[in-house]
Amino acid sequence: MNNKISVVINTYNAERHLAEVLDSVKDFDEIVVCDMESTDHTRDIALARGCRVVTFPKGQYAICEPARDFAIHQATYSWVLVVDADELVTPELHDYLYQRIGTDDCPQGLFISRRNRFMNQLKKGTPGDDQLRFFIKERTTWPPYVHSIPQVKGRVEHIRWQPGLNLVHLAENYVRDVAEKNNRYSDNEVEKRANKHYGVAALLLRPLWHSFRDYVLSGGFRNGVAGLIHSTLIGEYQFLLVAKIIERDLLNKKKQ
């Protein structure tokens, strides 16, 4: 049991990439698909490939995080790899995880790099987008907030990146995808930051800093004009977030 790995995938209307994703994880010991009442062919695709499908009621949720904790504790085995329905697991990463859990110094959680795509091309350079996706389920809880990361009791490490030791992100590929997600996720993060307040300085400086960090410090410039556009969209997310928090505070003052 201790040398087996369950893959857990949260889904909602995820038919676009799901077959390819499931093919990339078929060599793990178990695949659990936690579906939030999809209305497309998501469940059919998962069942046809032998996955165990469990259901988490969607209700009014617009994000998957509320279903994360439920999903990981449906796994049969202690070691859990969480994969999004638009991510591929490389053969190199598969082999590394099995090798690592067989060592005496294996931590209780591992951050995994994720290679992202934009404008239908893989972003150049080291991924830099590390995700805490591999852990012991009994030691882990996942907060139900947008952009939250699992809370692991124990030692957590980052896998030292080398070619192949990563997830491959298929979605958020085009400007429209990123812009839509920026708007949707910033709505949810405003709720998460109920006690946070910003002013004009944050409205100007946060977008500039995040764009600069993505374009210069993280090497976005290596991707040419696509890198510039992506870094600008990173800044747009911060602008929307701060603007919506300011809007919330102004509306609350009017109600008083």
C-alpha positions as a Markdown table, in Angstrom:
| # | Residue | x | y | z |
|---|---|---|---|---|
| 1 | Met | 0.0 | 0.0 | 0.0 |
| 2 | Asn | 2.8 | 2.4 | 0.8 |
| 3 | Asn | 4.4 | 2.1 | -2.6 |
| 4 | Lys | 1.2 | 2.7 | -4.5 |
| 5 | Ile | -0.1 | 6.0 | -5.9 |
| 6 | Ser | -3.6 | 7.2 | -6.5 |
| 7 | Val | -4.2 | 9.9 | -9.1 |
| 8 | Val | -7.1 | 12.3 | -8.2 |
| 9 | Ile | -8.7 | 14.5 | -10.8 |
| 10 | Asn | -11.4 | 17.1 | -10.2 |
| 11 | Thr | -13.7 | 17.8 | -13.1 |
| 12 | Tyr | -16.6 | 19.9 | -14.3 |
| 13 | Asn | -17.4 | 19.8 | -18.0 |
| 14 | Ala | -13.8 | 18.7 | -18.7 |
| 15 | Glu | -14.3 | 16.6 | -21.9 |
| 16 | Arg | -12.0 | 18.8 | -23.9 |
| 17 | His | -8.7 | 17.4 | -22.6 |
| 18 | Leu | -9.8 | 14.6 | -20.3 |
| 19 | Ala | -9.1 | 11.6 | -22.6 |
| 20 | Glu | -5.5 | 12.8 | -23.2 |
| 21 | Val | -5.0 | 13.5 | -19.5 |
| 22 | Leu | -6.2 | 10.0 | -18.5 |
| 23 | Asp | -4.0 | 8.4 | -21.1 |
| 24 | Ser | -1.0 | 10.2 | -19.5 |
| 25 | Val | -1.8 | 8.7 | -16.0 |
| 26 | Lys | -2.9 | 5.2 | -17.0 |
| 27 | Asp | 0.1 | 3.5 | -15.5 |
| 28 | Phe | -0.6 | 4.7 | -11.9 |
| 29 | Asp | -2.3 | 2.3 | -9.4 |
| 30 | Glu | -5.6 | 4.1 | -9.3 |
| 31 | Ile | -7.4 | 7.0 | -11.0 |
| 32 | Val | -10.2 | 8.8 | -9.0 |
| 33 | Val | -12.3 | 11.3 | -10.9 |
| 34 | Cys | -14.2 | 13.6 | -8.6 |
| 35 | Asp | -16.9 | 15.2 | -10.8 |
| 36 | Met | -19.0 | 18.2 | -10.0 |
| 37 | Glu | -22.1 | 17.2 | -11.8 |
| 38 | Ser | -20.8 | 17.7 | -15.4 |
| 39 | Thr | -23.4 | 18.1 | -18.1 |
| 40 | Asp | -21.1 | 17.1 | -21.0 |
| 41 | His | -19.4 | 13.7 | -21.6 |
| 42 | Thr | -16.8 | 14.0 | -18.8 |
| 43 | Arg | -18.2 | 11.1 | -16.7 |
| 44 | Asp | -18.6 | 8.8 | -19.8 |
| 45 | Ile | -15.0 | 9.4 | -20.8 |
| 46 | Ala | -13.8 | 8.6 | -17.3 |
| 47 | Leu | -15.9 | 5.5 | -16.9 |
| 48 | Ala | -14.8 | 4.2 | -20.3 |
| 49 | Arg | -11.2 | 4.4 | -19.2 |
| 50 | Gly | -11.8 | 2.4 | -16.0 |
| 51 | Cys | -11.7 | 5.3 | -13.6 |
| 52 | Arg | -13.5 | 5.3 | -10.3 |
| 53 | Val | -15.9 | 8.3 | -10.5 |
| 54 | Val | -17.3 | 10.0 | -7.4 |
| 55 | Thr | -19.5 | 13.0 | -7.2 |
| 56 | Phe | -19.3 | 16.3 | -5.4 |
| 57 | Pro | -22.4 | 18.5 | -5.7 |
| 58 | Lys | -21.6 | 21.7 | -7.7 |
| 59 | Gly | -24.2 | 23.9 | -6.1 |
| 60 | Gln | -23.2 | 27.5 | -6.6 |
| 61 | Tyr | -19.5 | 26.8 | -6.8 |
| 62 | Ala | -17.5 | 28.4 | -9.7 |
| 63 | Ile | -14.2 | 26.9 | -8.6 |
| 64 | Cys | -13.0 | 23.3 | -7.8 |
| 65 | Glu | -11.2 | 24.0 | -4.5 |
| 66 | Pro | -14.2 | 23.2 | -2.3 |
| 67 | Ala | -14.2 | 19.7 | -3.8 |
| 68 | Arg | -10.5 | 19.2 | -3.4 |
| 69 | Asp | -10.4 | 18.0 | 0.1 |
| 70 | Phe | -13.3 | 15.6 | -0.4 |
| 71 | Ala | -11.6 | 14.3 | -3.6 |
| 72 | Ile | -8.2 | 13.4 | -2.2 |
| 73 | His | -9.8 | 11.5 | 0.7 |
| 74 | Gln | -11.7 | 9.3 | -1.7 |
| 75 | Ala | -8.3 | 7.8 | -2.8 |
| 76 | Thr | -7.6 | 4.2 | -1.9 |
| 77 | Tyr | -3.8 | 4.7 | -1.4 |
| 78 | Ser | -2.0 | 7.0 | 1.0 |
| 79 | Trp | 0.1 | 8.7 | -1.7 |
| 80 | Val | -2.0 | 11.0 | -3.8 |
| 81 | Leu | -1.1 | 12.9 | -7.0 |
| 82 | Val | -3.5 | 15.6 | -7.8 |
| 83 | Val | -3.8 | 16.3 | -11.6 |
| 84 | Asp | -6.1 | 18.9 | -13.1 |
| 85 | Ala | -8.3 | 17.9 | -16.0 |
| 86 | Asp | -6.1 | 19.9 | -18.4 |
| 87 | Glu | -2.7 | 18.6 | -17.3 |
| 88 | Leu | -0.5 | 15.8 | -18.5 |
| 89 | Val | 1.9 | 13.7 | -16.4 |
| 90 | Thr | 5.1 | 12.9 | -18.2 |
| 91 | Pro | 6.6 | 9.4 | -18.1 |
| 92 | Glu | 9.7 | 10.9 | -16.4 |
| 93 | Leu | 7.6 | 12.3 | -13.6 |
| 94 | His | 5.7 | 9.0 | -13.2 |
| 95 | Asp | 9.0 | 7.1 | -12.7 |
| 96 | Tyr | 10.4 | 9.7 | -10.4 |
| 97 | Leu | 7.5 | 9.7 | -8.0 |
| 98 | Tyr | 7.6 | 5.9 | -7.6 |
| 99 | Gln | 11.3 | 6.0 | -7.2 |
| 100 | Arg | 11.1 | 8.8 | -4.6 |
| 101 | Ile | 8.5 | 7.1 | -2.3 |
| 102 | Gly | 10.8 | 4.1 | -2.1 |
| 103 | Thr | 13.5 | 6.1 | -0.5 |
| 104 | Asp | 14.0 | 6.6 | 3.3 |
| 105 | Asp | 14.2 | 10.4 | 3.1 |
| 106 | Cys | 11.0 | 11.0 | 1.1 |
| 107 | Pro | 9.1 | 14.1 | 2.4 |
| 108 | Gln | 5.4 | 14.1 | 3.1 |
| 109 | Gly | 4.7 | 16.5 | 0.2 |
| 110 | Leu | 6.3 | 17.5 | -3.1 |
| 111 | Phe | 6.0 | 20.6 | -5.2 |
| 112 | Ile | 6.0 | 19.8 | -9.0 |
| 113 | Ser | 6.9 | 22.2 | -11.7 |
| 114 | Arg | 4.3 | 22.8 | -14.4 |
| 115 | Arg | 5.1 | 23.8 | -18.0 |
| 116 | Asn | 2.5 | 26.2 | -19.3 |
| 117 | Arg | 1.3 | 26.9 | -22.9 |
| 118 | Phe | 0.3 | 30.2 | -24.3 |
| 119 | Met | -0.7 | 31.0 | -27.9 |
| 120 | Asn | -0.4 | 27.3 | -28.6 |
| 121 | Gln | 3.3 | 27.0 | -27.7 |
| 122 | Leu | 5.1 | 25.8 | -24.7 |
| 123 | Lys | 6.6 | 28.7 | -22.7 |
| 124 | Lys | 10.4 | 28.7 | -22.9 |
| 125 | Gly | 12.8 | 28.4 | -20.0 |
| 126 | Thr | 12.4 | 26.7 | -16.6 |
| 127 | Pro | 8.7 | 26.3 | -15.7 |
| 128 | Gly | 8.8 | 28.3 | -12.4 |
| 129 | Asp | 5.1 | 27.4 | -11.8 |
| 130 | Asp | 5.5 | 25.0 | -8.9 |
| 131 | Gln | 2.4 | 23.2 | -7.6 |
| 132 | Leu | 2.0 | 21.2 | -4.4 |
| 133 | Arg | 0.3 | 18.2 | -5.9 |
| 134 | Phe | 1.9 | 15.1 | -4.4 |
| 135 | Phe | 1.4 | 14.2 | -0.7 |
| 136 | Ile | 0.2 | 11.7 | 1.9 |
| 137 | Lys | -3.5 | 12.2 | 2.1 |
| 138 | Glu | -3.8 | 11.4 | 5.8 |
| 139 | Arg | -1.5 | 14.4 | 6.5 |
| 140 | Thr | -3.2 | 16.8 | 4.1 |
| 141 | Thr | -6.2 | 19.1 | 4.1 |
| 142 | Trp | -7.1 | 21.4 | 1.2 |
| 143 | Pro | -8.7 | 24.8 | 2.1 |
| 144 | Pro | -11.9 | 25.6 | 0.0 |
| 145 | Tyr | -10.6 | 28.9 | -1.4 |
| 146 | Val | -9.5 | 30.0 | -4.9 |
| 147 | His | -5.8 | 29.6 | -5.5 |
| 148 | Ser | -5.4 | 27.8 | -2.1 |
| 149 | Ile | -2.7 | 25.2 | -1.7 |
| 150 | Pro | -2.9 | 22.0 | 0.3 |
| 151 | Gln | -1.8 | 22.1 | 3.9 |
| 152 | Val | 0.6 | 19.2 | 4.6 |
| 153 | Lys | 1.6 | 18.2 | 8.1 |
| 154 | Gly | 5.3 | 17.3 | 7.7 |
| 155 | Arg | 8.2 | 18.0 | 5.5 |
| 156 | Val | 7.5 | 19.5 | 2.0 |
| 157 | Glu | 10.1 | 19.8 | -0.8 |
| 158 | His | 10.4 | 21.1 | -4.3 |
| 159 | Ile | 11.4 | 18.6 | -7.0 |
| 160 | Arg | 14.6 | 20.0 | -8.5 |
| 161 | Trp | 13.5 | 20.7 | -12.1 |
| 162 | Gln | 15.1 | 18.9 | -15.0 |
| 163 | Pro | 13.6 | 18.3 | -18.5 |
| 164 | Gly | 10.6 | 16.0 | -18.2 |
| 165 | Leu | 10.1 | 16.2 | -14.5 |
| 166 | Asn | 7.0 | 18.3 | -14.7 |
| 167 | Leu | 3.3 | 18.6 | -15.5 |
| 168 | Val | 2.3 | 20.0 | -18.9 |
| 169 | His | -0.6 | 22.5 | -18.7 |
| 170 | Leu | -2.8 | 22.3 | -21.8 |
| 171 | Ala | -5.4 | 25.0 | -21.1 |
| 172 | Glu | -5.2 | 28.8 | -20.6 |
| 173 | Asn | -3.7 | 28.6 | -24.0 |
| 174 | Tyr | -5.1 | 31.8 | -25.6 |
| 175 | Val | -5.7 | 35.4 | -24.7 |
| 176 | Arg | -9.4 | 34.8 | -24.4 |
| 177 | Asp | -8.9 | 31.9 | -22.0 |
| 178 | Val | -6.6 | 33.9 | -19.7 |
| 179 | Ala | -8.8 | 37.0 | -19.7 |
| 180 | Glu | -11.9 | 34.9 | -18.9 |
| 181 | Lys | -10.1 | 33.2 | -16.0 |
| 182 | Asn | -8.7 | 36.5 | -14.7 |
| 183 | Asn | -12.3 | 37.9 | -14.3 |
| 184 | Arg | -13.7 | 34.7 | -12.8 |
| 185 | Tyr | -10.9 | 34.0 | -10.4 |
| 186 | Ser | -10.6 | 37.6 | -9.2 |
| 187 | Asp | -14.3 | 37.5 | -8.3 |
| 188 | Asn | -13.6 | 34.5 | -6.0 |
| 189 | Glu | -10.5 | 35.9 | -4.6 |
| 190 | Val | -12.3 | 39.1 | -3.5 |
| 191 | Glu | -14.4 | 36.9 | -1.2 |
| 192 | Lys | -11.2 | 35.3 | 0.1 |
| 193 | Arg | -9.7 | 38.7 | 1.0 |
| 194 | Ala | -12.7 | 39.9 | 3.0 |
| 195 | Asn | -10.4 | 41.7 | 5.5 |
| 196 | Lys | -8.0 | 43.2 | 2.9 |
| 197 | His | -8.1 | 46.8 | 1.8 |
| 198 | Tyr | -6.2 | 48.5 | -1.0 |
| 199 | Gly | -5.7 | 52.1 | -2.3 |
| 200 | Val | -4.5 | 53.8 | -5.4 |
| 201 | Ala | -0.8 | 52.8 | -4.8 |
| 202 | Ala | -1.7 | 49.1 | -4.9 |
| 203 | Leu | -3.9 | 49.7 | -8.0 |
| 204 | Leu | -0.8 | 51.0 | -9.8 |
| 205 | Leu | 2.1 | 49.1 | -8.3 |
| 206 | Arg | 0.7 | 45.5 | -7.9 |
| 207 | Pro | 0.0 | 45.1 | -11.7 |
| 208 | Leu | 3.4 | 46.6 | -12.6 |
| 209 | Trp | 5.3 | 44.4 | -10.1 |
| 210 | His | 3.6 | 41.1 | -11.2 |
| 211 | Ser | 4.1 | 41.9 | -14.9 |
| 212 | Phe | 7.7 | 42.8 | -14.3 |
| 213 | Arg | 8.3 | 39.6 | -12.3 |
| 214 | Asp | 6.8 | 37.4 | -15.0 |
| 215 | Tyr | 8.4 | 39.1 | -18.0 |
| 216 | Val | 11.9 | 39.9 | -16.6 |
| 217 | Leu | 12.6 | 37.8 | -13.5 |
| 218 | Ser | 10.8 | 34.6 | -14.7 |
| 219 | Gly | 12.1 | 34.9 | -18.3 |
| 220 | Gly | 8.9 | 35.7 | -20.1 |
| 221 | Phe | 10.8 | 37.9 | -22.5 |
| 222 | Arg | 12.2 | 34.7 | -24.0 |
| 223 | Asn | 8.8 | 34.1 | -25.5 |
| 224 | Gly | 8.9 | 37.2 | -27.7 |
| 225 | Val | 5.7 | 39.2 | -28.2 |
| 226 | Ala | 3.6 | 36.3 | -26.7 |
| 227 | Gly | 5.6 | 36.6 | -23.5 |
| 228 | Leu | 4.9 | 40.3 | -23.3 |
| 229 | Ile | 1.2 | 39.8 | -23.8 |
| 230 | His | 1.1 | 37.0 | -21.2 |
| 231 | Ser | 3.0 | 39.2 | -18.6 |
| 232 | Thr | 0.5 | 42.0 | -19.3 |
| 233 | Leu | -2.4 | 39.6 | -18.6 |
| 234 | Ile | -0.7 | 38.6 | -15.3 |
| 235 | Gly | -0.7 | 42.3 | -14.4 |
| 236 | Glu | -4.3 | 42.6 | -15.5 |
| 237 | Tyr | -5.3 | 39.9 | -12.9 |
| 238 | Gln | -3.8 | 42.0 | -10.1 |
| 239 | Phe | -5.5 | 45.2 | -11.5 |
| 240 | Leu | -8.9 | 43.5 | -11.5 |
| 241 | Leu | -8.4 | 42.1 | -8.0 |
| 242 | Val | -7.4 | 45.4 | -6.5 |
| 243 | Ala | -10.1 | 47.3 | -8.4 |
| 244 | Lys | -12.8 | 44.9 | -7.2 |
| 245 | Ile | -11.7 | 45.2 | -3.6 |
| 246 | Ile | -11.8 | 49.0 | -3.9 |
| 247 | Glu | -15.2 | 48.8 | -5.5 |
| 248 | Arg | -16.4 | 46.6 | -2.6 |
| 249 | Asp | -15.2 | 49.0 | 0.0 |
| 250 | Leu | -16.7 | 52.0 | -1.7 |
| 251 | Leu | -20.1 | 50.2 | -2.0 |
| 252 | Asn | -19.9 | 49.2 | 1.7 |
| 253 | Lys | -19.3 | 52.8 | 2.7 |
| 254 | Lys | -22.4 | 54.0 | 0.8 |
| 255 | Lys | -24.5 | 51.4 | 2.7 |
| 256 | Gln | -23.3 | 52.8 | 6.1 |
